[in-house]
């Protein structure tokens, strides 16, 4: 894609779960730091040190990522109950409890899921989990870069698990804020999402959650800006906070599913599940993550 540069280590082949080929331990990894904030164990000392710095500066960070995880679970439950049976989870990160296929299988054991990431540890751990508890006829993980939609779509089709000419649910959960404008000023994330909207078959769904510094408490804006600077100086991925109008625009002309775009705690709380963590923000906007689901019109 013209003007869009990769911002992380992208291995040429699938990572070996035993050796973690392509693993970079000279910088914290956005995926592994996220895993640490979720309470996972697939992270290294460099990730934990950076993650603790985030918590020290932004004490709400752990609740923010948990609320985002719960949103993912809600979306999967909601869509599975609507009859969706195909999912592509881009930027899935390091697998933790409540993965897309685990949540979907609780409702419909015939669902099919393709996970996508470009972080070696995330890919390797997903392979381990899928080898242990997945179904090779229904679940797969591929290494691909979100900013190369056609190549990613080609690899997803190549798994043989999905029929991408039929409706699917494309999940882009807490991944788009790790992209930034290319050297020519193009917004790589928005450009990529526009192409995915074209690639999606009619009747498909697009779910997005995205960090924002728009419409949140002033003290939280300051802390989020500090976190953005921390990522810029230490992590290969960069954080880009989009305004709410910009996040809404990522859905293009796809009609939004009720209740539209809202803060993560406000999106269909009835679909949280019995094991969802108890997260209590003073106000919903403290989640600082704008989220929604839209459907491509059936022509």
Phi and psi in degrees as GROMACS dihedral restraints (atoms count N, CA, C in turn):
[ dihedral_restraints ]
;  ai    aj    ak    al  type     phi  dphi    fc
    3     4     5     6     1   -63.0    20    10
    4     5     6     7     1   131.2    20    10
    6     7     8     9     1    84.5    20    10
    7     8     9    10     1    -3.6    20    10
    9    10    11    12     1  -109.7    20    10
   10    11    12    13     1   123.7    20    10
   12    13    14    15     1  -109.4    20    10
   13    14    15    16     1   144.0    20    10
   15    16    17    18     1   -67.7    20    10
   16    17    18    19     1   148.9    20    10
   18    19    20    21     1  -121.3    20    10
   19    20    21    22     1    12.8    20    10
   21    22    23    24     1  -150.8    20    10
   22    23    24    25     1   179.6    20    10
   24    25    26    27     1   -77.3    20    10
   25    26    27    28     1   121.4    20    10
   27    28    29    30     1  -119.2    20    10
   28    29    30    31     1   102.1    20    10
   30    31    32    33     1   -65.0    20    10
   31    32    33    34     1   151.0    20    10
   33    34    35    36     1   -75.9    20    10
   34    35    36    37     1   -25.8    20    10
   36    37    38    39     1  -130.7    20    10
   37    38    39    40     1   171.6    20    10
   39    40    41    42     1   -58.1    20    10
   40    41    42    43     1   137.9    20    10
   42    43    44    45     1   -71.2    20    10
   43    44    45    46     1   142.7    20    10
   45    46    47    48     1   -80.9    20    10
   46    47    48    49     1   119.7    20    10
   48    49    50    51     1   -55.9    20    10
   49    50    51    52     1   -26.4    20    10
   51    52    53    54     1   -80.4    20    10
   52    53    54    55     1   -34.6    20    10
   54    55    56    57     1  -108.3    20    10
   55    56    57    58     1   -12.0    20    10
   57    58    59    60     1    50.6    20    10
   58    59    60    61     1    54.8    20    10
   60    61    62    63     1   -54.9    20    10
   61    62    63    64     1   137.3    20    10
   63    64    65    66     1    83.9    20    10
   64    65    66    67     1     4.3    20    10
   66    67    68    69     1   -67.4    20    10
   67    68    69    70     1   128.3    20    10
   69    70    71    72     1  -108.9    20    10
   70    71    72    73     1   112.2    20    10
   72    73    74    75     1  -106.4    20    10
   73    74    75    76     1    15.5    20    10
   75    76    77    78     1   -86.6    20    10
   76    77    78    79     1   -16.3    20    10
   78    79    80    81     1  -135.7    20    10
   79    80    81    82     1   150.6    20    10
   81    82    83    84     1   -62.5    20    10
   82    83    84    85     1   150.5    20    10
   84    85    86    87     1  -104.6    20    10
   85    86    87    88     1   135.1    20    10
   87    88    89    90     1   -57.4    20    10
   88    89    90    91     1   -41.1    20    10
   90    91    92    93     1   -67.0    20    10
   91    92    93    94     1   -41.5    20    10
   93    94    95    96     1   -74.1    20    10
   94    95    96    97     1   -33.2    20    10
   96    97    98    99     1   -65.9    20    10
   97    98    99   100     1   -41.2    20    10
   99   100   101   102     1   -60.5    20    10
  100   101   102   103     1   -41.9    20    10
  102   103   104   105     1   -60.4    20    10
  103   104   105   106     1   -41.6    20    10
  105   106   107   108     1   -62.6    20    10
  106   107   108   109     1   -44.0    20    10
  108   109   110   111     1   -64.5    20    10
  109   110   111   112     1   -28.1    20    10
  111   112   113   114     1   -81.7    20    10
  112   113   114   115     1    -6.1    20    10
  114   115   116   117     1    89.6    20    10
  115   116   117   118     1    17.6    20    10
  117   118   119   120     1   -80.8    20    10
  118   119   120   121     1   179.1    20    10
  120   121   122   123     1  -120.0    20    10
  121   122   123   124     1     0.3    20    10
  123   124   125   126     1   -89.8    20    10
  124   125   126   127     1    63.4    20    10
  126   127   128   129     1  -150.5    20    10
  127   128   129   130     1   161.6    20    10
  129   130   131   132     1  -111.1    20    10
  130   131   132   133     1   172.6    20    10
  132   133   134   135     1   -56.0    20    10
  133   134   135   136     1   -39.3    20    10
  135   136   137   138     1   -64.4    20    10
  136   137   138   139     1   -32.6    20    10
  138   139   140   141     1   -74.8    20    10
  139   140   141   142     1   -40.6    20    10
  141   142   143   144     1   -67.5    20    10
  142   143   144   145     1   -38.1    20    10
  144   145   146   147     1   -64.1    20    10
  145   146   147   148     1   -43.9    20    10
  147   148   149   150     1   -67.5    20    10
  148   149   150   151     1   -42.2    20    10
  150   151   152   153     1   -60.9    20    10
  151   152   153   154     1   -37.9    20    10
  153   154   155   156     1   -68.7    20    10
  154   155   156   157     1   -33.9    20    10
  156   157   158   159     1   -62.6    20    10
  157   158   159   160     1   -38.5    20    10
  159   160   161   162     1   -63.8    20    10
  160   161   162   163     1   -45.7    20    10
  162   163   164   165     1   -61.4    20    10
  163   164   165   166     1   -41.6    20    10
  165   166   167   168     1   -62.2    20    10
  166   167   168   169     1   -37.9    20    10
  168   169   170   171     1   -84.2    20    10
  169   170   171   172     1   -33.2    20    10
  171   172   173   174     1  -132.3    20    10
  172   173   174   175     1    81.8    20    10
  174   175   176   177     1   -56.3    20    10
  175   176   177   178     1   -24.9    20    10
  177   178   179   180     1   -76.8    20    10
  178   179   180   181     1    -5.1    20    10
  180   181   182   183     1   -58.6    20    10
  181   182   183   184     1   -40.0    20    10
  183   184   185   186     1   -66.4    20    10
  184   185   186   187     1   -40.4    20    10
  186   187   188   189     1   -67.5    20    10
  187   188   189   190     1   -34.5    20    10
  189   190   191   192     1   -62.9    20    10
  190   191   192   193     1   -45.9    20    10
  192   193   194   195     1   -72.4    20    10
  193   194   195   196     1   -32.7    20    10
  195   196   197   198     1   -65.7    20    10
  196   197   198   199     1   -42.0    20    10
  198   199   200   201     1   -63.1    20    10
  199   200   201   202     1   -36.0    20    10
  201   202   203   204     1   -67.7    20    10
  202   203   204   205     1   -40.2    20    10
  204   205   206   207     1   -62.9    20    10
  205   206   207   208     1   -41.2    20    10
  207   208   209   210     1   -63.6    20    10
  208   209   210   211     1   -36.9    20    10
  210   211   212   213     1   -60.3    20    10
  211   212   213   214     1   -44.5    20    10
  213   214   215   216     1   -55.5    20    10
  214   215   216   217     1   -48.4    20    10
  216   217   218   219     1   -61.5    20    10
  217   218   219   220     1   -40.0    20    10
  219   220   221   222     1   -63.7    20    10
  220   221   222   223     1   -44.6    20    10
  222   223   224   225     1   -61.0    20    10
  223   224   225   226     1   -45.2    20    10
  225   226   227   228     1   -63.5    20    10
  226   227   228   229     1   -44.9    20    10
  228   229   230   231     1   -61.7    20    10
  229   230   231   232     1   -46.1    20    10
  231   232   233   234     1   -60.0    20    10
  232   233   234   235     1   -46.9    20    10
  234   235   236   237     1   -69.6    20    10
  235   236   237   238     1   -39.3    20    10
  237   238   239   240     1   -62.8    20    10
  238   239   240   241     1   -39.2    20    10
  240   241   242   243     1   -68.2    20    10
  241   242   243   244     1   -24.9    20    10
  243   244   245   246     1   -80.0    20    10
  244   245   246   247     1    -6.7    20    10
  246   247   248   249     1   105.9    20    10
  247   248   249   250     1     2.7    20    10
  249   250   251   252     1   -69.7    20    10
  250   251   252   253     1   134.8    20    10
  252   253   254   255     1  -127.0    20    10
  253   254   255   256     1     1.9    20    10
  255   256   257   258     1  -129.3    20    10
  256   257   258   259     1   130.8    20    10
  258   259   260   261     1  -132.1    20    10
  259   260   261   262     1   138.6    20    10
  261   262   263   264     1  -120.5    20    10
  262   263   264   265     1   116.2    20    10
  264   265   266   267     1  -106.9    20    10
  265   266   267   268     1    99.0    20    10
  267   268   269   270     1   -90.7    20    10
  268   269   270   271     1   133.8    20    10
  270   271   272   273     1    70.2    20    10
  271   272   273   274     1    39.3    20    10
  273   274   275   276     1   -63.4    20    10
  274   275   276   277     1   -24.2    20    10
  276   277   278   279     1    75.2    20    10
  277   278   279   280     1  -168.5    20    10
  279   280   281   282     1   -72.6    20    10
  280   281   282   283     1   127.7    20    10
  282   283   284   285     1   -60.6    20    10
  283   284   285   286     1   134.5    20    10
  285   286   287   288     1  -135.6    20    10
  286   287   288   289     1   177.7    20    10
  288   289   290   291     1   -56.3    20    10
  289   290   291   292     1   140.1    20    10
  291   292   293   294     1    84.0    20    10
  292   293   294   295     1    36.0    20    10
  294   295   296   297     1   -63.7    20    10
  295   296   297   298     1   163.1    20    10
  297   298   299   300     1   -55.7    20    10
  298   299   300   301     1   -46.7    20    10
  300   301   302   303     1   -69.6    20    10
  301   302   303   304     1   -32.0    20    10
  303   304   305   306     1   -66.2    20    10
  304   305   306   307     1   -45.1    20    10
  306   307   308   309     1   -66.4    20    10
  307   308   309   310     1   -45.2    20    10
  309   310   311   312     1   -64.3    20    10
  310   311   312   313     1   -40.8    20    10
  312   313   314   315     1   -65.2    20    10
  313   314   315   316     1   -24.5    20    10
  315   316   317   318     1   -64.2    20    10
  316   317   318   319     1   -26.2    20    10
  318   319   320   321     1  -102.7    20    10
  319   320   321   322     1   -43.0    20    10
  321   322   323   324     1  -141.1    20    10
  322   323   324   325     1   106.2    20    10
  324   325   326   327     1   -72.2    20    10
  325   326   327   328     1     4.3    20    10
  327   328   329   330     1  -105.7    20    10
  328   329   330   331     1    11.2    20    10
  330   331   332   333     1   -71.0    20    10
  331   332   333   334     1   153.7    20    10
  333   334   335   336     1  -125.0    20    10
  334   335   336   337     1   136.9    20    10
  336   337   338   339     1  -136.5    20    10
  337   338   339   340     1   132.8    20    10
  339   340   341   342     1  -117.4    20    10
  340   341   342   343     1   119.2    20    10
  342   343   344   345     1   -89.7    20    10
  343   344   345   346     1   147.4    20    10
  345   346   347   348     1  -134.7    20    10
  346   347   348   349     1   132.7    20    10
  348   349   350   351     1  -159.0    20    10
  349   350   351   352     1   165.1    20    10
  351   352   353   354     1  -120.8    20    10
  352   353   354   355     1    10.3    20    10
  354   355   356   357     1   -95.7    20    10
  355   356   357   358     1   121.7    20    10
  357   358   359   360     1   -54.9    20    10
  358   359   360   361     1   -41.7    20    10
  360   361   362   363     1   -66.3    20    10
  361   362   363   364     1   -41.3    20    10
  363   364   365   366     1   -61.4    20    10
  364   365   366   367     1   -45.9    20    10
  366   367   368   369     1   -64.8    20    10
  367   368   369   370     1   -44.9    20    10
  369   370   371   372     1   -64.3    20    10
  370   371   372   373     1   -43.7    20    10
  372   373   374   375     1   -67.9    20    10
  373   374   375   376     1   -36.0    20    10
  375   376   377   378     1   -63.2    20    10
  376   377   378   379     1   -39.5    20    10
  378   379   380   381     1   -61.7    20    10
  379   380   381   382     1   -42.4    20    10
  381   382   383   384     1   -61.6    20    10
  382   383   384   385     1   -47.0    20    10
  384   385   386   387     1   -64.4    20    10
  385   386   387   388     1   -44.7    20    10
  387   388   389   390     1   -68.3    20    10
  388   389   390   391     1   -33.8    20    10
  390   391   392   393     1   -66.3    20    10
  391   392   393   394     1   -31.6    20    10
  393   394   395   396     1   -84.7    20    10
  394   395   396   397     1   -42.3    20    10
  396   397   398   399     1  -128.9    20    10
  397   398   399   400     1    -4.7    20    10
  399   400   401   402     1   -88.5    20    10
  400   401   402   403     1   179.0    20    10
  402   403   404   405     1  -118.9    20    10
  403   404   405   406     1   114.1    20    10
  405   406   407   408     1   -60.6    20    10
  406   407   408   409     1   -17.9    20    10
  408   409   410   411     1   -83.4    20    10
  409   410   411   412     1   -11.6    20    10
  411   412   413   414     1  -128.8    20    10
  412   413   414   415     1   -14.1    20    10
  414   415   416   417     1  -131.8    20    10
  415   416   417   418     1   140.7    20    10
  417   418   419   420     1  -156.0    20    10
  418   419   420   421     1   160.3    20    10
  420   421   422   423     1  -127.1    20    10
  421   422   423   424     1   134.3    20    10
  423   424   425   426     1  -125.8    20    10
  424   425   426   427     1   150.9    20    10
  426   427   428   429     1   -93.4    20    10
  427   428   429   430     1   119.5    20    10
  429   430   431   432     1  -160.5    20    10
  430   431   432   433     1   163.0    20    10
  432   433   434   435     1  -108.7    20    10
  433   434   435   436     1   127.4    20    10
  435   436   437   438     1   -53.8    20    10
  436   437   438   439     1   -31.5    20    10
  438   439   440   441     1   -79.6    20    10
  439   440   441   442     1     5.4    20    10
  441   442   443   444     1  -124.3    20    10
  442   443   444   445     1    70.9    20    10
  444   445   446   447     1   -56.5    20    10
  445   446   447   448     1   -43.4    20    10
  447   448   449   450     1   -67.2    20    10
  448   449   450   451     1   -40.1    20    10
  450   451   452   453     1   -67.1    20    10
  451   452   453   454     1   -42.5    20    10
  453   454   455   456     1   -61.2    20    10
  454   455   456   457     1   -44.9    20    10
  456   457   458   459     1   -62.7    20    10
  457   458   459   460     1   -38.9    20    10
  459   460   461   462     1   -62.0    20    10
  460   461   462   463     1   -43.7    20    10
  462   463   464   465     1   -68.4    20    10
  463   464   465   466     1   -38.1    20    10
  465   466   467   468     1   -62.7    20    10
  466   467   468   469     1   -43.1    20    10
  468   469   470   471     1   -63.5    20    10
  469   470   471   472     1   -35.5    20    10
  471   472   473   474     1   -66.7    20    10
  472   473   474   475     1   -15.9    20    10
  474   475   476   477     1   -67.7    20    10
  475   476   477   478     1   -22.7    20    10
  477   478   479   480     1    76.7    20    10
  478   479   480   481     1     4.0    20    10
  480   481   482   483     1   -88.9    20    10
  481   482   483   484     1   -34.4    20    10
  483   484   485   486     1  -110.3    20    10
  484   485   486   487     1   152.7    20    10
  486   487   488   489     1  -108.9    20    10
  487   488   489   490     1    95.9    20    10
  489   490   491   492     1   -75.0    20    10
  490   491   492   493     1    -1.3    20    10
  492   493   494   495     1   -86.8    20    10
  493   494   495   496     1    -7.7    20    10
  495   496   497   498     1  -106.6    20    10
  496   497   498   499     1   162.3    20    10
  498   499   500   501     1   -58.0    20    10
  499   500   501   502     1   138.6    20    10
  501   502   503   504     1  -136.1    20    10
  502   503   504   505     1   171.8    20    10
  504   505   506   507     1  -109.7    20    10
  505   506   507   508     1   119.1    20    10
  507   508   509   510     1   -97.8    20    10
  508   509   510   511     1   117.7    20    10
  510   511   512   513     1  -103.9    20    10
  511   512   513   514     1   121.7    20    10
  513   514   515   516     1  -126.6    20    10
  514   515   516   517     1    75.5    20    10
  516   517   518   519     1   -98.6    20    10
  517   518   519   520     1   115.9    20    10
  519   520   521   522     1    53.2    20    10
  520   521   522   523     1    39.9    20    10
  522   523   524   525     1  -119.9    20    10
  523   524   525   526     1   -32.0    20    10
  525   526   527   528     1   -70.8    20    10
  526   527   528   529     1   -22.1    20    10
  528   529   530   531     1   -77.4    20    10
  529   530   531   532     1     0.9    20    10
  531   532   533   534     1   -96.8    20    10
  532   533   534   535     1    18.1    20    10
  534   535   536   537     1  -117.9    20    10
  535   536   537   538     1   154.7    20    10
  537   538   539   540     1  -141.7    20    10
  538   539   540   541     1   162.1    20    10
  540   541   542   543     1   -57.2    20    10
  541   542   543   544     1   142.3    20    10
  543   544   545   546     1   -74.1    20    10
  544   545   546   547     1   179.6    20    10
  546   547   548   549     1   -63.0    20    10
  547   548   549   550     1   -21.6    20    10
  549   550   551   552     1   -95.5    20    10
  550   551   552   553     1     7.8    20    10
  552   553   554   555     1    92.2    20    10
  553   554   555   556     1    -5.2    20    10
  555   556   557   558     1   -69.2    20    10
  556   557   558   559     1   141.9    20    10
  558   559   560   561     1   -85.5    20    10
  559   560   561   562     1    99.3    20    10
  561   562   563   564     1   -58.7    20    10
  562   563   564   565     1   -41.0    20    10
  564   565   566   567     1   -62.5    20    10
  565   566   567   568     1   -48.8    20    10
  567   568   569   570     1   -64.7    20    10
  568   569   570   571     1   -38.7    20    10
  570   571   572   573     1   -63.6    20    10
  571   572   573   574     1   -42.0    20    10
  573   574   575   576     1   -66.0    20    10
  574   575   576   577     1   -45.0    20    10
  576   577   578   579     1   -61.1    20    10
  577   578   579   580     1   -37.8    20    10
  579   580   581   582     1   -59.9    20    10
  580   581   582   583     1   -39.5    20    10
  582   583   584   585     1   -68.6    20    10
  583   584   585   586     1   -39.2    20    10
  585   586   587   588     1   -62.5    20    10
  586   587   588   589     1   -37.7    20    10
  588   589   590   591     1   -60.8    20    10
  589   590   591   592     1   -35.9    20    10
  591   592   593   594     1   -68.9    20    10
  592   593   594   595     1   -38.9    20    10
  594   595   596   597     1   -72.6    20    10
  595   596   597   598     1   -29.0    20    10
  597   598   599   600     1   -64.5    20    10
  598   599   600   601     1   137.8    20    10
  600   601   602   603     1   -75.8    20    10
  601   602   603   604     1   156.0    20    10
  603   604   605   606     1   -56.3    20    10
  604   605   606   607     1   141.4    20    10
  606   607   608   609     1    88.9    20    10
  607   608   609   610     1    -3.9    20    10
  609   610   611   612     1   -77.1    20    10
  610   611   612   613     1   165.0    20    10
  612   613   614   615     1  -118.0    20    10
  613   614   615   616     1   149.7    20    10
  615   616   617   618     1  -126.8    20    10
  616   617   618   619     1   118.6    20    10
  618   619   620   621     1  -111.1    20    10
  619   620   621   622     1   132.5    20    10
  621   622   623   624     1  -136.1    20    10
  622   623   624   625     1   137.4    20    10
  624   625   626   627     1  -130.3    20    10
  625   626   627   628     1   145.0    20    10
  627   628   629   630     1  -153.8    20    10
  628   629   630   631     1   131.7    20    10
  630   631   632   633     1   -63.1    20    10
  631   632   633   634     1   144.7    20    10
  633   634   635   636     1  -144.2    20    10
  634   635   636   637     1   151.8    20    10
  636   637   638   639     1  -111.3    20    10
  637   638   639   640     1    18.0    20    10
  639   640   641   642     1  -102.1    20    10
  640   641   642   643     1   124.9    20    10
  642   643   644   645     1    79.3    20    10
  643   644   645   646     1    19.8    20    10
  645   646   647   648     1  -113.7    20    10
  646   647   648   649     1   165.2    20    10
  648   649   650   651     1   -56.3    20    10
  649   650   651   652     1   145.4    20    10
  651   652   653   654     1   -58.3    20    10
  652   653   654   655     1   -39.9    20    10
  654   655   656   657     1   -66.7    20    10
  655   656   657   658     1   -30.7    20    10
  657   658   659   660     1   -73.2    20    10
  658   659   660   661     1   -33.2    20    10
  660   661   662   663     1   -59.7    20    10
  661   662   663   664     1   -45.4    20    10
  663   664   665   666     1   -62.0    20    10
  664   665   666   667     1   -44.6    20    10
  666   667   668   669     1   -67.3    20    10
  667   668   669   670     1   -38.9    20    10
  669   670   671   672     1   -65.5    20    10
  670   671   672   673     1   -35.3    20    10
  672   673   674   675     1   -65.8    20    10
  673   674   675   676     1   -37.1    20    10
  675   676   677   678     1   -64.5    20    10
  676   677   678   679     1   -40.8    20    10
  678   679   680   681     1   -64.4    20    10
  679   680   681   682     1   -41.2    20    10
  681   682   683   684     1   -57.5    20    10
  682   683   684   685     1   -43.3    20    10
  684   685   686   687     1   -66.4    20    10
  685   686   687   688     1   -35.4    20    10
  687   688   689   690     1   -62.6    20    10
  688   689   690   691     1   -44.2    20    10
  690   691   692   693     1   -63.9    20    10
  691   692   693   694     1   -40.3    20    10
  693   694   695   696     1   -62.6    20    10
  694   695   696   697     1   -30.6    20    10
  696   697   698   699     1   -94.8    20    10
  697   698   699   700     1   -16.5    20    10
  699   700   701   702     1  -127.2    20    10
  700   701   702   703     1   -25.2    20    10
  702   703   704   705     1  -114.7    20    10
  703   704   705   706     1   142.9    20    10
  705   706   707   708     1   -63.8    20    10
  706   707   708   709     1   -32.3    20    10
  708   709   710   711     1   -80.8    20    10
  709   710   711   712     1   148.5    20    10
  711   712   713   714     1  -113.3    20    10
  712   713   714   715     1   151.5    20    10
  714   715   716   717     1  -101.1    20    10
  715   716   717   718     1   134.5    20    10
  717   718   719   720     1  -125.9    20    10
  718   719   720   721     1   114.2    20    10
  720   721   722   723     1   -85.9    20    10
  721   722   723   724     1   122.6    20    10
  723   724   725   726     1   -98.1    20    10
  724   725   726   727     1   148.8    20    10
  726   727   728   729     1   -69.3    20    10
  727   728   729   730     1   160.4    20    10
  729   730   731   732     1   -58.7    20    10
  730   731   732   733     1   -39.9    20    10
  732   733   734   735     1   -63.0    20    10
  733   734   735   736     1   -36.6    20    10
  735   736   737   738     1   -68.7    20    10
  736   737   738   739     1   -37.8    20    10
  738   739   740   741     1   -67.2    20    10
  739   740   741   742     1   -43.7    20    10
  741   742   743   744     1   -58.7    20    10
  742   743   744   745     1   -36.9    20    10
  744   745   746   747     1   -65.9    20    10
  745   746   747   748     1   -22.1    20    10
  747   748   749   750     1   -63.0    20    10
  748   749   750   751     1   -22.1    20    10
  750   751   752   753     1   -81.7    20    10
  751   752   753   754     1    -7.6    20    10
  753   754   755   756     1    58.6    20    10
  754   755   756   757     1  -132.9    20    10
  756   757   758   759     1   -97.5    20    10
  757   758   759   760     1    13.8    20    10
  759   760   761   762     1   -70.2    20    10
  760   761   762   763     1   127.1    20    10
  762   763   764   765     1   -64.0    20    10
  763   764   765   766     1   135.2    20    10
  765   766   767   768     1   -78.8    20    10
  766   767   768   769     1   142.5    20    10
  768   769   770   771     1   -79.9    20    10
  769   770   771   772     1   140.3    20    10
  771   772   773   774     1   -53.2    20    10
  772   773   774   775     1   133.8    20    10
  774   775   776   777     1   -97.2    20    10
  775   776   777   778     1    25.6    20    10
  777   778   779   780     1    83.6    20    10
  778   779   780   781     1  -154.1    20    10
  780   781   782   783     1   -90.7    20    10
  781   782   783   784     1   128.7    20    10
  783   784   785   786     1  -144.9    20    10
  784   785   786   787     1   175.1    20    10
  786   787   788   789     1   -68.8    20    10
  787   788   789   790     1   147.7    20    10
  789   790   791   792     1   -51.0    20    10
  790   791   792   793     1   -40.0    20    10
  792   793   794   795     1   -67.4    20    10
  793   794   795   796     1   -16.2    20    10
  795   796   797   798     1   -91.7    20    10
  796   797   798   799     1    -8.8    20    10
  798   799   800   801     1   -85.9    20    10
  799   800   801   802     1   110.3    20    10
  801   802   803   804     1    37.5    20    10
  802   803   804   805     1    65.2    20    10
  804   805   806   807     1   -60.5    20    10
  805   806   807   808     1   -21.2    20    10
  807   808   809   810     1   -67.8    20    10
  808   809   810   811     1   -14.6    20    10
  810   811   812   813     1   -98.2    20    10
  811   812   813   814     1    18.6    20    10
  813   814   815   816     1   -68.7    20    10
  814   815   816   817     1   -35.2    20    10
  816   817   818   819     1    93.1    20    10
  817   818   819   820     1   154.8    20    10
  819   820   821   822     1   -70.3    20    10
  820   821   822   823     1   -22.1    20    10
  822   823   824   825     1   -99.4    20    10
  823   824   825   826     1     8.3    20    10
  825   826   827   828     1   -64.6    20    10
  826   827   828   829     1   139.0    20    10
  828   829   830   831     1   -66.8    20    10
  829   830   831   832     1   152.5    20    10
  831   832   833   834     1   -85.2    20    10
  832   833   834   835     1   112.1    20    10
  834   835   836   837     1  -119.2    20    10
  835   836   837   838     1   123.5    20    10
  837   838   839   840     1  -124.0    20    10
  838   839   840   841     1   103.9    20    10
  840   841   842   843     1   -91.2    20    10
  841   842   843   844     1   148.9    20    10
  843   844   845   846     1   -62.3    20    10
  844   845   846   847     1   -38.7    20    10
  846   847   848   849     1  -140.3    20    10
  847   848   849   850     1   151.0    20    10
  849   850   851   852     1   -58.2    20    10
  850   851   852   853     1   -32.7    20    10
  852   853   854   855     1   -67.8    20    10
  853   854   855   856     1   -11.9    20    10
  855   856   857   858     1   -65.8    20    10
  856   857   858   859     1   -17.9    20    10
  858   859   860   861     1   -65.6    20    10
  859   860   861   862     1   -28.9    20    10
  861   862   863   864     1    58.7    20    10
  862   863   864   865     1    18.6    20    10
  864   865   866   867     1  -127.5    20    10
  865   866   867   868     1   120.5    20    10
  867   868   869   870     1   -91.6    20    10
  868   869   870   871     1   133.7    20    10
  870   871   872   873     1  -141.5    20    10
  871   872   873   874     1   150.6    20    10
  873   874   875   876     1  -169.7    20    10
  874   875   876   877     1   173.5    20    10
  876   877   878   879     1  -138.1    20    10
  877   878   879   880     1   134.8    20    10
  879   880   881   882     1  -134.8    20    10
  880   881   882   883     1   159.3    20    10
  882   883   884   885     1  -122.7    20    10
  883   884   885   886     1   136.0    20    10
  885   886   887   888     1   -73.6    20    10
  886   887   888   889     1   129.1    20    10
  888   889   890   891     1   -57.1    20    10
  889   890   891   892     1   144.3    20    10
  891   892   893   894     1   -86.3    20    10
  892   893   894   895     1   118.3    20    10
